[in-house]
Amino acid sequence: MRSVLAGSRVSLWPLVAVAVSVTLAYALASSAQAATVALLVAGGTLAVALCLWLPAPAFVAGSLVMLVTFQLSAEHPFVFGGIRPFVAGNIVLYTSDLLIVLVLVRALSPRPRRTVDWSILDVPTAVAVALWAVVVLAEAARGYRAGTPPESIARLGEQVVYYPVLAWGFVRVLRERGVTSQRVGRALVGTALAFVAYLAFERLTHHRFENPDAATGHLGSVITARGVTLHRDYGFYSAYDLYGLAALAAISYLLFARRPAGRVVAAAGIFVAASALTLVRGIVFGLLVGLALLALFALWTRRRDRHGLRLLPLGAVLAVGVVLFWSVSPSSARGMAERFLPGVAAQSQASIQTAEYRQQALAFGFHEANAHPFGSGLVSSLDSSQGLVEAGFLAHSAWATMLVYTGWVGLAAFLAVVLLLVRRSVVLPDGPGWLGPFFLAALALLLVAAFGSDGIVGQPWVLGEAALVIGIRFGLADLDD
């Protein structure tokens, strides 16, 4: 079997070419609906072939691309008619759904893999994961009995599929023979830099993803206290979290790698700048919390080398960048300073209202959890027990979402899983040296950002990125630099 796999890169493609050619020929000779299905089959065949052919680092980088470009999939999803009697309406599929299939195919393929003498899930962690999954599935059953359509339940509870399947799959992929942390790191950093380059290109060409004349939706603009409009609708909004995670990975590498490379300083500066330019306070504040945890971790390890000195070049790069930015566009620089210094700098009325809305969302979650400690179920239309109007709160707070749908029990189960995974990360090996600190900092960023969006339980690209972080931490733990 191994000899067959070793030669699969050559022998696979003629078969794929024949299959795709026959399918395309059928599409050209068929009706519009049949042609659409045939094209999807051809594309799926090609995707599976690439999934099996690509080296593991390239596959992981490609998976990240599929997650970060979710914005395109959201605007142009695959829509199929309902499969009665199981699904009453249309089935809407996104590229993130396809990614689950591809990761499973790659993870289950018979490839030689490294083995370790430890398990990611010890008994307490496995029990916590099982309890959390049972809670979500129980709430899904309650939602179904309440009349929520199955397709809506699938979306509301997709976290119970994304996290275990993708995390397990990425661990399996990263444990393939020949994988090194250096190759994986270069592939992921290159991917992240490519998205930052695309962001810069769209800024230079003034190409925005949001219509400035639209009556609804103001993701792309921020109004400062001086009345200046700052635009952030460049690149992909589904790439916002990536910039912060990449910054933490680069800084963790600078602090804890045995031989940190000088070019990582430039990459870290670029990712920090990209994070700031998103103007998303949840991500930037999460980045700051992650940096604080990295600093504390550096002090706790008490290594002989001086960690602070490693960050001096990065500090110099960021200082020069701030000075240049302030010189070129002082109004934008003042607006960004205002955005990230609430309580210090004067805030616009829109910013104050946004902050109050987030607070109302969290208060709404508290009210509902107090009334229903075991949750209200995964329901698409919520009847508030407190006489409050949901008004879109749940899309703006992961914590409110968990409190409403799963109650205090679900929130406690989720936090138990997070804490026990952190515990496993601390006690298990960390060959490269920077994985453990990065894992802790990345979780902090995602948890802080959850106060401003339902990302960690509701946004497919964030679910996938969080699963990838877990896969990187435990899939590369047995490797050295």
C-alpha positions in Angstrom: 0.0 0.0 0.0 2.8 2.4 0.8 4.4 1.8 -2.6 1.1 2.6 -4.3 0.8 5.8 -2.3 4.4 6.8 -3.1 3.6 6.7 -6.8 0.1 8.1 -6.5 1.1 11.6 -7.5 1.9 10.4 -11.0 -0.8 7.7 -11.5 -3.7 9.7 -10.0 -3.9 12.5 -12.5 -4.6 10.5 -15.7 -7.7 8.9 -14.0 -8.8 12.3 -12.7 -8.4 13.9 -16.2 -10.5 11.1 -17.8 -13.3 11.4 -15.1 -13.4 15.2 -15.3 -13.4 15.2 -19.1 -16.3 12.7 -19.3 -18.3 14.7 -16.7 -17.7 18.0 -18.6 -18.8 16.4 -21.8 -22.0 15.2 -20.2 -22.6 18.7 -18.8 -22.3 20.2 -22.3 -24.9 17.8 -23.7 -27.4 18.0 -20.8 -30.0 20.4 -19.5 -29.1 23.4 -17.4 -29.9 21.7 -14.1 -28.1 18.5 -15.0 -25.1 20.5 -16.3 -24.9 22.3 -13.0 -24.8 19.0 -11.1 -22.2 17.6 -13.5 -20.0 20.7 -13.1 -20.2 20.3 -9.3 -19.2 16.7 -9.6 -16.3 17.6 -11.8 -15.1 20.3 -9.4 -15.5 17.9 -6.5 -13.5 15.2 -8.2 -10.7 17.7 -8.9 -10.8 19.0 -5.3 -10.5 15.5 -3.9 -7.7 14.7 -6.2 -5.8 17.8 -5.1 -6.6 16.9 -1.5 -4.9 13.6 -1.9 -2.0 14.9 -4.0 -0.8 18.0 -2.2 2.0 17.8 0.4 0.6 18.2 3.9 1.9 21.8 4.4 0.3 22.9 1.1 -2.9 21.1 2.0 -3.1 22.9 5.4 -2.3 26.2 3.7 -5.0 25.5 1.1 -7.5 24.7 3.9 -6.7 28.1 5.4 -7.4 29.8 2.1 -10.8 28.1 1.9 -11.6 29.4 5.4 -10.4 33.0 4.9 -12.2 33.4 1.5 -15.5 32.4 3.1 -16.8 35.8 2.2 -17.0 34.8 -1.4 -18.8 31.6 -0.5 -21.3 33.5 1.6 -22.1 35.7 -1.4 -22.3 32.8 -3.8 -23.2 29.6 -2.0 -24.2 26.3 -3.6 -28.0 26.0 -3.3 -29.9 22.7 -3.8 -33.5 21.9 -3.6 -34.6 20.2 -0.3 -34.4 16.5 0.0 -37.9 15.6 1.2 -39.0 14.5 3.7 -35.7 15.2 5.5 -35.3 18.8 4.4 -38.2 21.1 3.7 -36.4 24.0 2.2 -33.2 24.5 0.1 -29.9 23.1 1.2 -27.2 25.9 1.2 -23.6 24.7 1.2 -20.5 26.8 1.6 -16.8 26.1 0.9 -16.3 25.5 4.6 -18.7 22.5 4.3 -16.6 21.2 1.4 -13.5 21.6 3.6 -14.9 19.2 6.2 -15.2 16.5 3.5 -11.7 17.2 2.1 -10.1 17.1 5.6 -11.8 13.9 6.4 -10.7 12.3 3.1 -7.1 13.4 3.7 -7.2 12.3 7.3 -8.6 8.8 6.5 -6.3 8.2 3.6 -3.8 5.3 4.4 -0.6 7.3 4.7 2.4 6.6 6.9 2.2 8.8 10.0 4.3 9.5 13.1 3.1 8.0 16.3 3.3 9.5 19.8 3.1 7.8 23.2 0.6 10.3 24.6 -3.1 11.2 24.0 -4.5 14.7 23.4 -7.7 13.8 25.2 -7.1 12.4 28.7 -10.1 11.1 30.7 -11.2 14.5 32.1 -10.8 16.3 28.7 -12.6 13.5 26.9 -15.5 13.6 29.4 -15.7 17.4 29.0 -15.8 17.3 25.2 -18.4 14.5 25.3 -20.5 16.5 27.8 -20.4 19.6 25.7 -21.3 17.7 22.6 -24.3 16.1 24.4 -25.5 19.5 25.5 -25.4 20.9 22.0 -27.1 17.8 20.5 -29.8 17.9 23.2 -30.5 21.6 22.4 -30.6 20.6 18.7 -33.3 18.0 19.6 -35.2 20.6 21.6 -35.1 23.0 18.7 -36.4 20.3 16.3 -39.3 19.5 18.6 -40.1 23.2 18.7 -40.4 23.3 14.9 -37.0 24.6 13.8 -36.2 23.3 10.3 -33.3 20.7 10.2 -31.3 22.9 7.9 -31.4 25.8 10.5 -30.5 23.4 13.3 -27.5 22.2 11.3 -26.2 25.8 11.0 -27.0 26.7 14.6 -25.2 23.6 15.9 -22.4 23.4 13.3 -19.8 23.9 16.0 -20.3 20.3 17.2 -19.1 19.2 13.8 -16.5 21.7 12.9 -14.4 21.6 16.1 -13.9 17.8 16.6 -13.8 16.8 12.9 -11.5 19.6 11.6 -9.2 19.5 14.7 -8.8 15.7 14.5 -8.3 15.9 10.8 -5.7 18.5 10.9 -3.8 16.6 13.6 -3.8 13.5 11.4 -2.6 15.5 8.4 0.2 17.2 10.3 1.4 13.9 11.7 2.1 12.5 8.2 5.7 11.4 7.6 8.0 14.2 6.2 6.1 17.0 7.8 8.2 19.6 9.7 7.2 22.6 11.7 9.4 24.8 9.5 7.6 23.8 6.3 4.2 24.2 7.8 5.1 27.5 9.3 6.4 28.8 6.0 3.3 27.7 4.2 0.9 29.3 6.6 3.0 32.6 6.9 3.1 32.8 3.1 -0.6 32.3 2.9 -1.3 35.0 5.5 1.1 37.5 3.8 -0.7 36.9 0.5 -4.0 37.9 2.1 -2.3 41.0 3.6 -0.9 41.8 0.2 -4.4 41.5 -1.3 -5.7 43.8 1.4 -3.0 46.4 0.6 -3.8 46.1 -3.2 -7.5 46.8 -2.6 -6.6 49.8 -0.4 -4.4 51.2 -3.1 -7.0 50.7 -5.8 -9.9 51.8 -3.5 -11.8 48.6 -4.2 -14.2 47.9 -1.3 -16.2 44.9 -0.6 -19.1 46.9 0.8 -21.3 49.3 -1.1 -20.9 52.7 0.6 -24.4 53.7 -0.6 -26.1 50.7 0.9 -28.9 51.6 3.2 -28.0 48.7 5.6 -24.8 47.2 6.8 -22.0 49.4 8.0 -19.2 46.8 8.6 -16.9 48.7 6.3 -16.9 52.2 7.8 -16.1 53.7 11.2 -17.0 57.3 12.1 -14.6 59.0 14.5 -15.5 61.7 17.1 -14.2 64.3 14.6 -16.5 63.1 11.9 -13.9 61.4 9.8 -14.9 58.2 8.1 -12.4 55.4 8.2 -12.9 52.5 5.8 -11.9 48.9 6.6 -13.9 47.1 3.9 -10.8 46.0 1.9 -9.7 42.5 1.3 -11.9 39.9 3.0 -13.8 40.5 6.3 -13.4 36.7 6.8 -9.6 37.4 7.0 -9.8 39.7 10.0 -9.2 37.1 12.6 -6.3 35.6 10.6 -4.2 38.8 10.9 -4.3 38.7 14.7 -3.6 35.0 14.9 -0.7 35.3 12.5 0.7 38.2 14.5 0.6 36.1 17.7 2.2 33.1 16.0 5.1 35.3 14.7 5.6 37.0 18.0 5.5 33.7 19.9 8.1 32.4 17.5 10.3 35.4 18.1 10.1 34.9 21.8 10.4 31.1 22.2 12.0 29.6 19.1 15.5 28.4 19.6 16.8 30.3 16.6 14.3 33.1 15.7 14.8 34.3 12.1 15.2 38.0 11.5 12.6 38.0 8.7 9.9 37.0 11.2 10.2 40.5 12.7 9.0 42.0 9.4 6.2 39.5 9.2 5.1 40.2 12.8 5.1 43.9 12.1 3.0 43.4 9.0 0.4 41.2 10.8 0.1 43.6 13.7 -0.5 46.5 11.3 -3.1 44.6 9.4 -4.9 43.7 12.6 -5.0 47.4 13.6 -6.3 48.4 10.2 -9.3 46.2 10.5 -10.5 48.6 13.3 -12.2 45.6 15.0 -11.7 46.3 18.6 -12.4 42.7 19.7 -9.6 41.4 17.6 -7.1 44.2 18.6 -8.0 43.9 22.3 -7.7 40.1 21.9 -4.3 40.6 20.3 -3.2 42.8 23.2 -4.4 40.2 25.8 -2.6 37.5 23.8 0.6 39.6 23.8 0.3 40.0 27.6 0.0 36.3 28.1 3.0 35.7 25.9 5.0 38.1 28.1 3.8 36.4 31.3 4.7 33.0 29.8 8.2 34.3 28.9 8.7 35.4 32.5 7.3 32.2 33.9 9.6 30.0 31.9 12.7 31.8 33.3 14.9 31.0 30.4 18.4 32.2 30.4 18.1 34.3 27.2 16.6 37.7 27.6 13.2 37.5 25.9 12.7 41.2 25.9 15.7 41.8 23.7 14.2 39.6 21.1 11.2 42.0 20.7 13.3 45.2 20.5 13.6 45.0 16.7 9.8 44.4 16.4 9.2 47.4 18.7 11.5 49.6 16.5 9.6 48.5 13.3 6.2 49.3 14.8 7.4 52.6 16.2 8.7 53.6 12.8 5.5 52.5 11.2 3.4 54.5 13.6 5.5 57.7 13.0 5.2 57.3 9.2 1.5 56.6 9.3 0.9 59.6 11.5 3.0 61.8 9.1 1.2 60.6 6.0 -2.4 60.5 7.3 -2.7 62.2 10.7 -6.5 62.2 10.7 -6.6 58.4 10.1 -4.0 57.9 12.8 -5.9 60.0 15.3 -9.1 58.0 14.4 -7.3 54.7 15.0 -5.9 56.0 18.3 -9.4 57.0 19.3 -10.8 53.7 18.3 -8.5 51.7 20.5 -8.4 54.0 23.5 -11.9 54.1 24.9 -12.1 55.9 28.2 -9.0 57.9 27.2 -9.8 59.5 23.9 -13.2 61.0 23.0 -15.5 58.5 21.3 -18.0 59.1 18.5 -21.7 58.6 19.2 -21.7 55.6 16.8 -18.9 53.9 18.7 -20.7 54.5 22.0 -23.9 53.0 20.6 -22.0 50.0 19.3 -20.4 49.3 22.7 -23.8 49.7 24.4 -25.3 47.3 21.9 -22.7 44.6 22.8 -23.4 45.2 26.5 -27.2 44.8 25.8 -26.4 41.5 23.9 -24.6 40.1 26.9 -27.3 41.3 29.3 -29.9 39.6 27.0 -27.9 36.4 27.3 -27.8 36.6 31.1 -31.5 37.2 31.3 -32.3 34.2 29.1 -29.8 31.9 30.9 -31.3 32.9 34.3 -34.7 32.0 33.0 -33.6 28.8 31.3 -30.4 27.5 32.9 -30.5 24.5 30.6 -30.9 26.6 27.5 -33.8 27.5 25.2 -32.8 25.0 22.4 -31.4 25.7 18.9 -34.4 27.7 17.7 -34.4 30.0 14.7 -37.1 32.3 16.2 -36.6 33.1 19.9 -39.5 34.0 22.2 -37.8 35.9 25.0 -38.9 34.9 28.5 -38.0 38.3 29.8 -40.1 40.3 27.3 -37.0 41.5 25.6 -36.5 41.7 21.8 -33.6 39.7 20.4 -33.0 42.2 17.6 -29.9 40.5 16.2 -28.0 40.3 19.5 -26.9 36.8 19.0 -24.9 37.6 15.9 -22.8 40.1 18.0 -21.8 38.0 20.9 -20.7 34.4 21.2 -21.2 34.4 24.9 -24.8 35.6 24.5 -25.4 33.0 21.9 -24.2 30.2 24.1 -26.2 31.5 27.1 -29.4 31.7 25.1 -29.2 28.5 23.2 -27.5 26.2 25.8 -27.9 28.1 29.1 -25.4 28.2 31.9 -24.9 24.4 31.5 -23.7 24.8 27.9 -21.5 27.8 28.7 -19.9 25.9 31.6 -19.3 22.8 29.4 -17.7 24.9 26.7 -15.4 26.7 29.1 -14.4 23.4 30.7 -13.3 22.1 27.3 -11.2 25.2 26.7 -9.6 25.1 30.1 -8.8 21.4 29.9 -7.3 21.8 26.4 -5.1 24.5 27.8 -4.1 22.1 30.6 -3.2 19.4 28.1 -1.2 21.9 26.1 0.8 22.8 29.2 1.6 19.3 30.2 2.2 17.7 26.7 5.4 18.1 24.7 6.1 21.2 22.7 9.0 20.4 20.4 9.3 23.7 18.6 9.0 25.6 21.9 6.6 28.3 20.6 3.5 26.2 20.0 2.3 26.1 23.6 2.5 29.9 24.2 1.0 30.5 20.8 -1.9 28.2 21.5 -2.7 30.0 24.8 -2.4 33.4 23.2 -4.6 32.4 20.2 -7.3 31.1 22.4 -7.2 34.4 24.4 -7.7 36.4 21.2 -10.6 34.2 20.0 -12.3 34.4 23.4 -12.0 38.1 23.7 -13.1 38.7 20.1 -16.2 36.6 21.0 -17.6 39.6 23.0 -18.1 41.4 19.7 -19.2 38.5 17.4 -20.5 35.0 17.5 -17.3 33.9 15.8 -16.3 30.9 17.9 -19.7 29.3 17.8 -21.3 30.9 14.7 -18.9 32.0 12.0 -17.6 29.0 9.9 -14.3 30.7 9.1 -13.5 31.3 12.8 -14.6 27.8 13.8 -12.2 26.4 11.2 -9.4 28.7 12.2 -9.8 27.7 15.8 -9.8 24.0 14.9 -6.6 24.6 12.8 -5.0 26.2 15.9 -5.8 23.1 17.9 -4.5 20.9 15.0 -1.2 22.9 14.8 -0.6 22.8 18.5 -1.1 19.0 18.9 -0.2 17.9 15.5 3.3 19.4 15.6 4.0 18.8 19.3 6.5 16.0 18.7 8.6 17.9 16.2 11.7 20.1 16.8 12.6 23.3 14.9 
